[in-house]
């Protein structure tokens, strides 16, 4: 069970970067008034994050071969992509927009990679609660990230922010 606890920590750990190396102020858009639907998605996202942190503590990793090994490989690829985006942020001058921009042709890599990672984790943990939580987290995290990316694009083009879609 101790190894399964590393699953969420390996993905959430880079977020500590924002505490010690916050984005440069010039790259941050203005604060927004969040719509009720935005707040709902954000709340569901945070609840699913908590479940993702807790579920592995009550689960065991199973690597019997077949699908589990493929899922573990996919997890490593997703984690590598995730760390690559964080490295781009750090070495790119801590520009907030880098957290939401495409990497190669992959849209929202900082939202897609943890979703794929946690889907893979649900298979190696043989955990239906983790699978359902990963899907919930992915849906809300990707939606919120898309709204934030669109808001950043609007800020750079002086248009009205899109927070209610």
N, C-alpha and C positions, 0 to 999 in steps of 0.2 A: 504493500500500500504506500510505502514511503516514496517509491519511484513514480507512482501515479500522481503524487502531489506535485511533481515537477512539471507536469503537462501544462497547467495554466500559468505557472510561474515563468516558464521559458518564453511565453508569449507576452505576458503582461509586464515583465521586467523592463523592457525598453521604454515603457511609458514613464518610468522614473526619470528618464532623460528630460522630460518637459519641466520637471521640478528644478533640476540643476542647470539646464540649458534651455530656457524658454525661447519661444520664437522672437525674432527681432521685432520691435514695435512697428516698424514701417510695413511689415508684411501682414499685420493683423487687420482684418476689416473692422468696421464699426460694429458695436454691439447691436443686437436686434431684439425686437419684441417677439418672443416665440409664440406661435399659435398653439391652440389647445391640442391639435393633432401632433405637433412637433413635440410638445411636452409629454404626451402620452407615449409616443415612440421612444423618446429618451428615457422615460421611466421604465418601460418594458426592457429596453436595452440594458439598463443598469441592474435590474433584477436578474436578467439572464446572466450577466457577468458574475453576479454573486453565486448563482447556481453553478456556473462553470468553475468557479474557484473551489466550491465545496464538494461537488459530486466526486471528483477524483480521490478525495480523502477516504471515501467509502467504497472505492473500486480497486480492482486489481488488474494489472496489465496482463493480457494473454497474447502471446506470440507463438501460436501453434503452427504457423505456416499459412500459405494461401493468402486469403484476403487480408489478414492481419499484417503480414509482411508488406504487402502492397500499400496498405494504409499508413504504415510506419514510414515507408519511403515517401509517400505523398506529404506526410506531416513534416518531414525534414525539408522537402522542397519548399513547402509553404512557409516554414519558419525561416529558411534562407532568404526567400523573397521579402519577408517581413523585416528581417534585420538589414537587408540591402536598402530598403526604403528609409529606415532609420539612419543608416550610414549616409545616405544621400542628403538627408535633412541636416545632419551634423556637419558634413563636409561641404554642404551647399550654403553655408552661412546662416543656418537656422531659419530659413525662409519658410513661414507657415504654409505657403502654397505648395511646397514640395511634399507635404504630408497628404495632399489630395490629388496631386497630378499623376498622370499615367506614368508607368514605368515600362519602357518599350511600348508595346501596344496594349498593355494590361491596364484597364481602367480601375481606379480606386484600389490599388494594390494593398494599401494599409487596411482596407476593410475586407477585401476578398481573401487575403492570405490567412487571417486568423479564423475566418469562417471555414475555409477548407481544412485548416489544421485541426479545428475542434470536431469537424465531421469525421476526420480520420481517427481522432482520439476516441470518439464514441465506439468505433469498431474495435480498436485494440483493448478497450475497457469492457467490451460486450455490454454496453450500458444504453438502454433505451432512454432513460432520463437525460443522459448526456446528448444523445442524438436529437431529442426534441428541444433541448436547451440550445444546442448548437444551431439548429434551424431557426429558432426564435431570435437568437443573438444575431445570426447572419442577416436575417431579413431586416431587423431594426437597425443594425449597425451600418449595413450597406445603404439603407434609405437615408439615414441621418448624414452619412458621409457624402452621399450624392447631393443632398440639400446644401451642405456646407461647401462642397466644390462649386455648385452653381452660384452660391452667394459670393464666393471669392471671384468667380468669373464676372459676375455682375458688378462687383466693387471695382474691378479693373476696367470695366467698360461703362461705368456710371449709369447703370440701369437699375430698375427697381428689383429688390431682393425677392427671391422665390423661396418662401419658407413654408408655404401651406400645401405644396403638392404631395 
